[in-house]
Amino acid sequence: MIFNRSKSETLSDNAELDMERIPEHVAMIMDGNGRWAKKRNMPRVAGHQQGMEVVKTVAKAAAQRGVKVLTLYAFSTENWKRPEDEVGFLMKLPGRFFDTFIPEIKANNIRVEIIGEIDGVPADTKRVVLNAVEQTADNTGMILNFALNYGSRAEIVDGIKEMALAVQQGELAIDDITEATVSEHLMTAQLGALADPDLLIRTGGEQRLSNFLMWQSAYSEFIFMDTLWPDLTADIFDETLLTFQQRNRRFGGLAENNSDKK
């Protein structure tokens, strides 16, 4: 199921989550919707519809486990290359999602946030998404962060342009540009200290980032799964958290110096 797990990461049947070591920020590339539908002789959009239900399952599970930020790659800047009818269906999904899930989002104290070029999506989609952000703005629990019309390279380029303009206008000195400065000019800056994912999961069997959080994931733990997104369950999500907890995150240092890091 998780095919990059080493022998040392084999989980016992009675393994239990350490609730003190839950990753604070989990990012997920939700891949495999189309293949899930094809296996069942269904149109690709049926996979996206089922995938929407899995978003609800995973969001509630993550919030209940104590994850502070769950970032989901909902639509990339490259996804516009897909067939027009599929893109149209994907742009309508946020409306269907929030129409049915907002009550549960509120009940679970989840706050919705968005990263991506939101001005580049259809007006109806933008309205629905921003309305969800507004409706949940006062919630204090997990942040459900959707990457919508998002591309990491474009995000970095835009951040560089902002810094270059600040230098040009005398508001920023070149020698003052640090890694922190770059992070402050990315879309995830709104997440503060939680901007960088502790764990990045990709379903569907592929092993690449696909232009997703490339700067932010420099020290993320990666889990690549054969499981197609519509087949993901809360139990499988828990298994990824257990696998994460078996990792030794050294951040470039020695193991003994980082034993207390998540």
ZAMARGU-4260 file (C-alpha; in steps of 0.2 Angstrom, whole numbers, plus 5000, padded with zeros to 4 digits):
<rodrens>
0) 5000/5000/5000 | 5014/5012/5005 | 5028/5006/4994 | 5042/5017/5000 | 5041/5010/5018
5) 5057/5002/5023 | 5058/4985/5033 | 5061/4995/5049 | 5044/5004/5046 | 5034/4988/5045
10) 5019/4992/5057 | 5013/4979/5070 | 4995/4975/5071 | 4993/4983/5088 | 5003/4999/5084
15) 4995/5014/5091 | 4996/5033/5087 | 5006/5043/5099 | 4995/5058/5100 | 5010/5069/5106
20) 5019/5066/5090 | 5005/5070/5077 | 5012/5080/5062 | 5006/5098/5063 | 5005/5101/5045
25) 5000/5087/5033 | 5000/5090/5014 | 4991/5078/5002 | 4992/5076/4983 | 4975/5068/4979
30) 4979/5057/4964 | 4970/5043/4956 | 4952/5049/4954 | 4952/5046/4935 | 4960/5029/4936
35) 4948/5024/4950 | 4933/5028/4939 | 4941/5019/4923 | 4943/5003/4933 | 4924/5003/4936
40) 4920/5008/4918 | 4913/5025/4924 | 4917/5042/4918 | 4932/5051/4925 | 4920/5064/4934
45) 4913/5050/4944 | 4930/5047/4952 | 4931/5066/4956 | 4914/5065/4964 | 4919/5050/4975
50) 4936/5059/4979 | 4926/5074/4986 | 4918/5062/4999 | 4935/5056/5004 | 4940/5074/5007
55) 4927/5075/5020 | 4933/5059/5028 | 4951/5064/5028 | 4947/5081/5034 | 4937/5075/5049
60) 4950/5062/5053 | 4964/5074/5053 | 4955/5086/5064 | 4951/5073/5076 | 4969/5067/5077
65) 4976/5084/5081 | 4983/5089/5064 | 4984/5108/5064 | 4985/5111/5045 | 4979/5100/5031
70) 4984/5106/5014 | 4975/5097/4999 | 4981/5099/4981 | 4963/5102/4973 | 4968/5110/4956
75) 4985/5114/4949 | 4989/5127/4936 | 4993/5113/4924 | 4976/5105/4926 | 4968/5117/4914
80) 4976/5106/4900 | 4963/5093/4904 | 4947/5090/4894 | 4935/5105/4895 | 4921/5095/4902
85) 4932/5088/4916 | 4938/5105/4920 | 4921/5112/4921 | 4915/5098/4932 | 4930/5101/4944
90) 4926/5120/4945 | 4909/5115/4951 | 4915/5103/4964 | 4919/5117/4977 | 4900/5122/4977
95) 4894/5104/4979 | 4907/5101/4992 | 4904/5116/5003 | 4885/5115/5001 | 4885/5098/5010
100) 4900/5100/5021 | 4900/5117/5029 | 4889/5111/5044 | 4902/5097/5048 | 4916/5109/5045
105) 4908/5121/5058 | 4904/5106/5070 | 4922/5101/5069 | 4929/5119/5072 | 4938/5118/5055
110) 4944/5134/5047 | 4945/5135/5028 | 4959/5144/5019 | 4965/5145/5001 | 4981/5146/4992
115) 4983/5148/4973 | 4978/5161/4959 | 4960/5162/4965 | 4956/5176/4953 | 4960/5164/4939
120) 4945/5152/4942 | 4927/5155/4937 | 4918/5169/4946 | 4905/5156/4954 | 4919/5145/4960
125) 4928/5160/4967 | 4912/5166/4976 | 4909/5149/4984 | 4927/5147/4990 | 4928/5164/4997
130) 4911/5162/5006 | 4918/5146/5014 | 4933/5155/5020 | 4922/5169/5027 | 4909/5157/5035
135) 4923/5148/5045 | 4935/5163/5049 | 4931/5162/5067 | 4934/5144/5069 | 4950/5140/5080
140) 4953/5122/5075 | 4962/5114/5061 | 4965/5124/5045 | 4958/5115/5029 | 4969/5123/5016
145) 4965/5120/4998 | 4978/5123/4985 | 4966/5129/4970 | 4974/5135/4954 | 4990/5133/4962
150) 5008/5130/4955 | 5023/5131/4966 | 5035/5138/4952 | 5023/5152/4949 | 5021/5155/4968
155) 5040/5156/4969 | 5042/5168/4954 | 5029/5179/4961 | 5038/5180/4978 | 5054/5184/4969
160) 5045/5198/4960 | 5038/5205/4976 | 5056/5205/4984 | 5064/5213/4968 | 5051/5227/4969
165) 5054/5229/4987 | 5073/5231/4984 | 5070/5242/4969 | 5059/5254/4980 | 5072/5254/4994
170) 5061/5244/5006 | 5072/5229/5007 | 5091/5227/5006 | 5098/5212/4996 | 5109/5207/5010
175) 5093/5206/5021 | 5085/5192/5010 | 5085/5176/5019 | 5076/5159/5018 | 5063/5167/5030
180) 5061/5182/5019 | 5057/5170/5004 | 5045/5161/5015 | 5036/5177/5020 | 5033/5181/5001
185) 5025/5164/4997 | 5006/5160/4998 | 5008/5149/5013 | 5015/5164/5023 | 4997/5166/5030
190) 5000/5149/5040 | 5015/5157/5049 | 5026/5144/5058 | 5015/5130/5051 | 5019/5134/5033
195) 5030/5120/5030 | 5022/5102/5029 | 5029/5089/5041 | 5022/5075/5031 | 5018/5075/5012
200) 5007/5061/5005 | 5003/5057/4987 | 4990/5044/4983 | 4989/5035/4966 | 5006/5027/4964
205) 5016/5041/4957 | 5032/5048/4965 | 5034/5066/4961 | 5029/5083/4968 | 5020/5089/4952
210) 5024/5107/4956 | 5017/5107/4974 | 5024/5116/4989 | 5042/5113/4982 | 5050/5126/4993
215) 5040/5122/5009 | 5043/5103/5007 | 5062/5104/5009 | 5062/5094/5025 | 5045/5086/5023
220) 5043/5067/5026 | 5036/5059/5010 | 5024/5044/5008 | 5019/5038/4991 | 5005/5026/4991
225) 4998/5014/4978 | 4980/5018/4985 | 4970/5028/4973 | 4962/5044/4982 | 4944/5038/4981
230) 4949/5022/4990 | 4958/5031/5005 | 4950/5028/5022 | 4952/5036/5039 | 4961/5019/5044
235) 4973/5021/5029 | 4976/5039/5034 | 4980/5034/5052 | 4993/5021/5045 | 5002/5036/5036
240) 5003/5045/5053 | 5010/5029/5061 | 5023/5028/5047 | 5028/5046/5050 | 5030/5043/5068
245) 5043/5029/5064 | 5053/5041/5054 | 5069/5050/5062 | 5068/5068/5056 | 5086/5074/5058
250) 5085/5091/5048 | 5103/5089/5042 | 5109/5086/5060 | 5112/5070/5070 | 5098/5059/5076
255) 5102/5061/5095 | 5101/5080/5093 | 5083/5079/5085 | 5075/5066/5095 | 5062/5078/5101
260) 5057/5085/5084 | 5041/5080/5076
</rodrens>
